[in-house]
Amino acid sequence: MNSKSLKRTLSAGLCAVAVASAAAAAPEEMPDWAVEVIQVKNGSKPLDAGAKDTGPQGRWFEQEEKGHAAPIFHDWDGDGLKDLIVGGFAGRFRVFKNIGTADTPAFDGYEWLEAGSEVAHIRNFCCVAAGPRMVDINDDGIDDLVAGTYSPGLIYWFEGSKDGLKPRQVLTDWDGIPVVTRLADLPNASYLAYGAKPAWMDWDADGDPDLIIGNSHGDLVLRRNHGPASFEGITPVSGQPVFDSFAWSEAYSQIDLFTKIEDEGGALKNEEYLSPTVADWDGDGLEDLIIGVQSGAVYFVKNIGEEGEPTFAAPVQLLGPRAGGEFPPHQLVNEGDMVQRGSRISVEVTDYNGDGKPDLMLGDYALSLVLKPGLTSADMKAIEDIKVRLVALDKRAGLNPPYDPLRDRVKSAFVYYENKELAAELRALEGELLPYLVPIKDEHQDRLIAYERLHGHVWVYIRR
């Protein structure tokens, strides 16, 4: 097993949520294709999927406080204005209705999206936001909600009807087997299919939306949709369309999309937690792939094929990775400071400001530590000294750079999980830091976890 596979195995086993750098992530430079970056607000405050906000319905689910946001922009209530639907950490979806205009959207409060008179919910409990997509997959003229899950990577379908969404179903292939990207690796390596994120594209130009799935392992695959039952002996499950099997024949099986991309995906091949969407980004009439990833980068994968036979150019970055690399930066901020964009990106392409150009909307995951008010210059110097000693401890532990001064190393650096002496030194150093921070939990106040705030913000990059 190589080091990357070992890391994934350990991460899956511990459901590790790492805490990275002590300093706030540096503000991003404006990409040359954008003219403005908007942090979407809910009322007067930044929309934050990790903030405990009951909304007008007065309902809150504690499991959703883990941050992570996956937005789509869709006219939910049929009033002609696109609304914001945000998938969260624990598998529920919030609808922020647009109370602004087509060119200046505004949101104030939300309601939980319901299906079958109950709050719509899918099994999601770690590491990604439940990524929704609205699409009419059964060709009845009504949009359906489709979303993927963390484990074991199932895709759920909430069928749309004139009376609202119906209760969830698991999408299956034509054999009735759930559409899972790495079925052959189950159950011994089921984590390889974790973090499924769906997108839709009429791949073969037959009028039916085909299913594209990214996952935490870094796969990007296609399952073609054949519409209603069209093969003898094959019947859709509960009205579902017929999807290709996992591996039946070359003509009717899951397709690895990296084989359709120049240089087999280049740098994208090394990324994890792929979250794809489909849009004509460059206006040439062909649908392209836009993909957010764990590192915080967003890739544009240009379609250079033709209608019904897509092939793609090597990916280029629309946005670069964030500080902290694989894990989101843990930003050290004062109370009220804006937390910068994080990582684990979920993407949407939409015309946000009504100017006819496709804009990039994304949801992220970020963490912060809040400094106590009134700290002196001597206090700040002490914090910097603690950071230096934490990095020195990392070096003695044999960790490879970059060294992130503030993080929960017991979760993200396994040497501290395995070596009790080093773990004791780490706990002592963190204990020196905690008096300078504002705790947000009553329990575990001797540990950094009681001081960390988890965020899921929504950002929009307006096209030039």
Salt bridges, closest charged atoms under 4 A:
GLU28 OE2 - ARG341 NH2 2.66
ASP48 OD2 - HIS455 ND1 2.82
ASP48 OD2 - HIS457 NE2 3.61
GLU62 OE2 - LYS52 NZ 3.03
GLU64 OE2 - ARG92 NH1 3.43
GLU111 OE1 - LYS97 NZ 3.83
GLU114 OE2 - ARG59 NH2 3.14
ASP143 OD2 - HIS74 NE2 3.98
GLU159 OE1 - LYS166 NZ 3.68
ASP163 OD2 - LYS162 NZ 3.47
ASP185 OD2 - ARG182 NH1 3.15
ASP219 OD2 - ARG182 NE 2.53
ASP244 OD2 - ARG224 NE 2.86
ASP244 OD1 - HIS226 NE2 2.61
GLU272 OE2 - ARG8 NE 2.59
ASP282 OD2 - LYS302 NZ 2.40
ASP284 OD2 - LYS302 NZ 2.90
GLU326 OE2 - LYS7 NZ 3.08
GLU335 OE2 - ARG453 NH1 3.23
GLU348 OE1 - ARG133 NH1 3.10
GLU384 OE2 - LYS387 NZ 2.81
ASP385 OD2 - ARG389 NE 3.06
ASP394 OD2 - ARG407 NH2 3.15
ASP394 OD1 - ARG409 NE 2.84
ASP404 OD2 - ARG407 NH1 3.52
GLU425 OE1 - ARG396 NH2 2.51
GLU432 OE1 - ARG389 NH2 2.61
GLU443 OE1 - HIS444 NE2 3.85
